[in-house]
């Protein structure tokens, strides 16, 4: 304790630090208030180190902390990453990279004022959701649609709209009361929305009769959740959408279908398992279909609400809708993404579908070129994953560049994380494994250059 007290007494005053010639010159780029806050933060970091029992020169440590904080201000964060992990929808890497067309549309709206809530016919105030609703109708066949900031808020908002003091029960299969990811648990979302969870069936089997027996005068709706990030195999049964529609229609209660990944195309043509389609849910007559914008749709983060006009209008006018609404950048980006589906150019425009549809011969040629340019690595067979809470266990054949090094794994990781852009790869027994399928094609030259520099 005495040693700790000694260290605390050695902490200089803010004025002393400000008057230090080296520090004052470095802080010239900041205003005085920010400089003082930065110094205070550096002192607090140093105090935490002292309490942990670390031994160091106190003043030097404070100045070092100041340098690190200044660097973090100057450096862009988050940083661009070359994804060599083999996971296409990598949640930690922001899931889906958006298309160049979506970026261009977003830039134009960002740099200028926009007609976000102005009618171009008469100049009067208009609803910001009119355009996105038209695009969602064209892409999915829904009567009406709009977007909020993510699918968790889309689910919460929908449940909050259909429940009230008289009808608060939401029926859901016990096997679908799941945690989707990042702490997003269906029971928790229900509780926050004011809905009362009514679980039916068992973890592995739920039949139509289970839903029918649970309906009471207080039933507000039925919620169907696509378990997109895990698989239950073996002795299982789930009630299909068609049967649920019959039950909901005959009992005059809404059916909400949360299909999560938001797929708009037939995945079987890429030799993938069939993923539930938004269009199928809408065509069958589901009242509201919910999905994410940044998973298999391949767009910006968003929660997308589609369905029958009257109910979707009620959701849109709920007081919480304003709190959850998407900003102009997300709106225009999602519109641009939907345009690629409407025009059937998604394979060329949307990065994740370009990756998924890319044939193994092209991936091999790309890998060979990188190896040839760097004079490093060998090409081995591998498997990519869809990831991002979509299609668990699905593996796509790929080619991996394996670069053997004599350095330990921590050294390799540090070098890759400090490169510009960052390279995220798998490291196994001293070798760097870079999956070429998940590397954006336009990053190939940059990847070659970084690998060359790292080898030096």
N, C-alpha and C positions, 0 to 999 in steps of 0.2 A: 504493500500500500504506500509506503514511504517513497519508493521509486516512482510510483504513479503520480504522487503529489509533486515530486520534483519535476516531472515532465510537464504537469499542468502549469507549474509556476514559470516554466520556460516559454510558454506560449506568448508571443509578442502582441502588443496592442494593434488595433486596426490601423491607427495613424502610423505606427512604426513600419508596418507592412506597406502601406500606401507610399511612404517616403523612401522605401528601398528603391534605389535607382533602377535595378533590373526589373523589378515588379512594376513600377510606375510606367516604364516604357512599354511593357507588354499590355498594360491596361488602357493605353491611350485610345484603343478602338471602342471602348465601352464608356457609357456615361457614368457619372460618379455614383449614383444610386446602385446601378448594376454592379459596379466594381466592388462596392462595400458588401453587397449580397454575395458575390462570388467569393470574397475573402472569408466571410462568415461561414459559407458552405465548406470551404477548405479547412477552416479551423475545426468545424464540427466533425469532418472526416478524420482529422488528426486525433481529436478527443476519443472517437470510437476506437481508433487503433491503440491508443494508450490504455483504454479500458480492457482491451483484449490481451494486454500484456506484451505488446510488440515493443521491441527496443530499437530506437533510431534517434537521429539528430532532429529535434522537434522543428526548428526553423526550416531546415532543409526539406523536411516532410511537407510542411505547409506550402512552401514555394513549389514543390513538386506537384502537390494537389492543385495549386493554382494553374500551373502549366497544363495539367491534364484537363481541367475544366475549360480552359481557353481553347484547347484543341477540339474538345467536344462541341463547342459553340461554332467553331469554324467548319467542322466537318459535317457534311450532309448526313442526315440520319432519318429514316432507314436508308441503307445503301443498296445499290444495284447488286444482284447476285446472279452468277452463272449456276444454274441448277443441274448438277451432275449426279444427284442422288438417285434418280430413277423413279421418283415419285412425281407424277404429273400435277396433281392438285395438292401441293405441299402447304398445309395450313400455316406452318411457321414462316413460310416464304410468301404469305399473302394469297395463297390459293392460286386462282387463275390469273395469269397475265392478260391484260385486255388487248384488244386489237388496235392496230395503228389508226384505223379509221375512227375508232372510239376516242382515241387520244386526240386526234386532229379536231374532232367535233368538240371535245371538252376544252381544248385550247382556245378555240374560237369563242366559245361562250365565256370562258374565264377572263379573257383579255378585253372583252367588250361588255357593254350592257346587253341585255337580251330580252326577248319577248316572252319571258317566263310566265307572267300572269297578265299579259295584254293580248286582246284579240287583234289579229292582223286585219280583220275585216272592218272594224269600226273604232279601234283604238281604246275600247272600254276594258275594264278589268275582267279577267277571265280566270278559269280554274287551271292551275298548273298541271293537273292530271289528265287534261283532255287529250293531249297528243300521245302520252304514254299508253293511255287506254286504247286508242286507235291501233297502235302498233301491237299491243298485246292481243287485241281481237284478231288482227290479221295473222299473227304468228301462232296463236293457240286456239282460236275459235270461241273465246270467251265473250260474253255479252258486255262485260266491263272489267277493268283492271286498273291497279295503280301500284306504286312501290313505296316501301318504307325503308328504314336504314338497315335492317337485317331480318332473317326469317324468324328469329326468336321474338322480335317485336311484332312481326306479322301474325304469329300465332297468338301472342298475348292480346293484341288489339282485336283480333277476330273473336276470341273467347269472351273478352270484356263486352263486346257488342251484342253477342247473342244471349248473354246471361243477365238476369235481373233478380230482384228479391223473390219473385214468385217462381221463377224457373232458373235454377242455378246448377243443376246436375248435368255433367258432361260424361257420357259413357265412352269408355275406351277399353280395348283388350288389355289384359294384364301383361301380355307379352310386348305391348307397344308403349307402356308407360316407362320410357327409356331415357337415358342420358345420351344426347346426341354428341356432345363434345363441348369443351370449355366451360363445364359446369351448367350447360343448358339441359335441365331436367324437366320433362313434361309435367310431372306432379307439381314442381315449384312454380312453373309458368302458370299452371291452372290456379294455384292458390293466390298468386299475385293478381290475376285477372278477376278474382271474385268467384270463379267457378268451383264447384264441388266435384271432386274426382269420384267416379263410380267405375271401379275396375270389374271387368267380367271375364269369364273363362279362366284359363290357367296360363302359365308362362309359355307353354309349348302348343296349347290347343285352345282355340276359341271358335265357337260355332254360331250360326245365325240366331239360334234359339237363346243363346246366352244374352245377346243384345235385347231381344224381344222381352225376355223375362225381367230385364233391368229397367224398362221404360215405366215411368210414373208420371203423374201430372206435373211434377217439378223438373222433368227432363227438358233441358235447353237445347241439346244437340248431341250428335255422335262425332267423335274424333277418330279418324284413321291416320296412323303414323307409319310411314315407310321406314323400316329399320335399315337405313342405308349404310351404317358403319359397322354392322356385324351380321353374322349369319347363324341361325339356329337350324341345325340339321337333324335328320332322323325322324323320330316320332312326333311330327308337327302337323298342325292344320291352322290356317287363318281364314277368316271370312272374306270372300272377295268383294270388290267394290259393287258389282251388280246386285248382290244380295243385300248389301248395306243400303243401296239406293232404294230398293223395294221397301225395306224396313222404315227408312226415314220418310219416304213419300207417303206410305200408308198411315204413318203416325203423325204426319205434318210437323216433323222436326228436321232442322238442317243437318246436312252431312258435310263435315269439314275434312278434306283430304290433304294432309301435310306430306308431300312426296319428296321434300328435302332437296335433292340434287338438281331438279329443274331441267330434266332432259327433254329436248324437243325433236330428237332424231332417233331413228331405229338403230340401236347399237349393235344389233346382230350382224349388220353388214360389215362390221369391223371385227367379226369373230369374237364379239363380247356377249355376255349374257344379256338378255332383254331387260332393259331398265324401264320402270314405269314412265310413260309419257304424259306430259301435261295435257296434250290434246286428247288423249284417250280418256283421262279423268273428266275433262269438260264435256266431251261428246257423250259419255255415259250418263251425264246429268247430275254430277256432283255439284252441290250448291256453291262451295268455295274450295278452290285448290290453291295451296300455298307452296312456295319453293324459294330456293336461294338464287341470287344472281351471279355469285362467284364460284359456283361449282361446275356442273356439266353444261350450264348455259354459257360459261366462259366469259362473263362480264365482270362489272364492278360489284363490290359488296352491296347487296340489296335484299330485302324481303319482298317477294312479289305475290300480290293478292289478286287472284282471278276468279271469275265465276258469274253467277246470275246477277243481273243488273240491280235489282232491288236490294238484295242483301249486301252486295259490294258497296252500293251507295250508302247504306246505313253504316258500314264499317268506315268508309271514307269520312263521314260526317261526325264520327265519334270524337269527343274532346281529346282523347289520347292520340288521335291521328296526327294532330299538329305537332305533338311532342316527338313523334316517331317519323315524321315525313322526311323524304329524301331531299337533298339539296340539288341545285341546278346541275352540278357536275355529274352526280350519280344519274340523274334523269336523262341527260343528253347522252351519256355513255351507254346506258341501258338501251335507249332508243336506237343508237348506232349498232349495238350488238344484235338487237332484234331484227334490224334491217338486213343483216347478213344472212339470217335464217329465211326471211321473207324472199330474198333474192337468190337463195340457194348458193351462197358464196362462203358459207361458214368454214369449209375446209381450207380455203385460201386465206380468209380473213382472221379467223379466231385461233390463237396460238395453240390451245389445248387440242382442238380437233385437227390441226395441222400435225401435231405430235402423234396423236392416236392413229391417224390415217396414213402416216408416213410408212412406206414399205421398207422391209428389212434391207433390200439392196441399196436404197438411197442412204440409209443410216450407215451401212458398211462403207460406202464410198466416202462419206463425210469423215468417218473414223480413220480411214486409210489416209486421207489427205492431211489430217491433223498429225498423225504419226509420222508421215513423210516430212512435213514442214518442221516438226520439232526434233526429229531423229530420236524420239523417245517412245517407249511404251509398246505394248502388243495388244492386239484386238482379241477379246474373248466373248463368248456368248453370255447373255444375261437375260434378266426379266425386269420390265418396268411395272410399276403399280399405278393404278388410277389415283388412289389416295383421297384426302379431303372429305372423308365421310361418304365416299361413293364407291360402289362395287367392291366391297371387301373381298380379299383373296383372289381377285382377278389379276392375272399376270399376262403381260404382253411381251413377246420375244423382242430382244434388243441386242445391241452391240455395245460393249464396254471397253474403254481404253484402260489398260492396267499398266501403271507406271511403278516399277519397283524402286525403292529408295533404301538407303542405308541409315536413314534417320529414324528416331523414335516417333511414335504417333503424335505425341503432344507438339513436337517441333513442326511436324508436317501440318497439323491442324492450324497452328498459329500462323504459319506462312500463308496458307490458303485463305485464312480469315483476314489477313492484312493486305491481300492483293486488291487491286482496283480494276474491275469489280471483284467482289469476293467470289471465291470458288467454293461451293459447298459440294463435297463428294463423300463417298464412303471410303474409309481407311481400314485396311485389313492386313494384319501381319506385316506392317511397314510398307504396304503398297497403296497407291492412290487409285481408286476405281471411279472412273467418270462415265456415267451412262449418257450416251450421245442422243438418245431419243428425247430426253428432257432438257437438253441444251438447245436454246433457240438458235435456228440456223444462222441468223445474222451475227451471232456471238462466236462463231467458229474461229474467225481470224483472231479475235481478242483472246480466246482461250489458248490458241497456239502460241501467241506472243507471251502470255503469262507463264505458260508451262516452260517455255524456253528460258525465261528470266529466273524462274524458280530453280531450274536445274543448275544454274550457275552458282 
